[in-house]
Amino acid sequence: MRLRRPALTLTGLSVFTIACQAGDSPAHQAATVIVKDSAGIEIVESAAPAWEGGGWTVATEPSVSIGRTSGDERYLFGSVRGAIVLAGGRIAVLDQQAALVRVYSPEGVHLEDWGGRGEGPGEFNFPVSLFPYRGDSILVRELISMGLSVFDDRGRFGRRTIPPIRAEFVSGLGDLLAEGSAIPAESCCRLWGPLSTGAFLVAYPQMIPTTGNGMQRSSVSVAIIPDSGGAAAGVGEFRGGRYLPGPTRASVPTTFQFPLWFNMAAGQDGYFVTEGDAYSISEFDATGRLRRIIRLARGPRPVTDEVKAEHEAWLRERVLAPGAPIEGGSPEQVLQRRLDEPYPATLPSFHQLHVDPDGNLWAAQRRYGAGDDGRSSGMLDYFVFGPDGRHLGVIALPDNLQAYQIGRDYILGVVRDELDVQFVHLYEIVKGGRS
């Protein structure tokens, strides 16, 4: 399956303009430069953050914590796959293992459950993601069928649809497999979220190259499915992970240490895409037209000897830990295969994207190696960009937090304790400084 890749022409740039606010210091006035190319695509490049005097921070302790290590099963999570804040501050948590959307009060007290395992209306087989949808409704996606179920904010089932994207992927897969030039990394497709139009933003799986020399990038095709049904409209092809072509174990090309992550996020009237290898994010409208490129004026982080040593120590601890889930041989064999994976020259840039209700874009970057502030390797820092694309600043999230939703004044996500028990936490965002 080959979809068109958006093209960018950097000829005929317009006159430079400076993005600033009244009262910004001269240094901050020069921090962000905006230009437009001949096609009218805006390019916003920031050399320094716009925040002065600290900017925003995230509370170190959660204001709401949901979950227990034992006791009442309504607070025992098997596998959290999503969490969002509903109308009135209620918190909805998708537990894949229980096949339920569990709903809690703003204080974290269990109120009710929606769904359940089954094939009937409002039931789930294998739910994998949860999204806010039009108005105050929610959207639950299932893995095997790609089925999408819509509920109102009181848990009343509205409708279920199965987009034809799986059939389209399978029909286009035959040609690629016959050519022998690529293999799919996953079984099918991923829903990245609903757009403001009600349409669904989806991506076919990464197609891993099996031919060529040196490092190769996989390809990811993106499509938009109309809310009313019908065929998916291809809107672009992007680069995914990096591989060394050629058959290895299970005929899969060799992966690299520090994999790149293709990521998307639905915005207020479009969506954002990053390919993970540079400090660059592309913004598209709801039809798939490229309208803005957001950049940081910085080069990629090098893979240093310190980073390698810390990474290899982490691999040993993870693979050789008692009870660690190991497949494909003994722990020692699995560890050696992981250690044999080649190192790239540079580390990934952005790892994950979120958009808050005010249109601010949050781009996560994973830490590798020791930081000056003492925060541990593997944690996420979020680079925040304003609705106009300029870089506002960097926010450190609490350790071990996987964010699912970023609101106007909160971050909602899941954390794991030392026994791998999951808890849903809500943290307050404290907004200081100026943006």
Helices and strands as residue ranges (DSSP letters): E 17-18, H 26-29, E 32-36, E 42-46, E 56-58, E 64-66, G 73-75, E 80-85, G 87-89, E 91-95, E 100-104, E 110-115, E 127-132, E 138-142, E 148-151, E 157-161, H 165-179, E 182-184, E 190-194, E 200-203, E 207-209, E 216-225, E 233-244, G 249-251, E 254-255, E 263-266, E 270-274, E 280-285, E 290-296, H 305-319, H 331-340, E 350-355, E 361-366, E 380-385, E 391-396, E 402-406, E 410-416, E 422-431
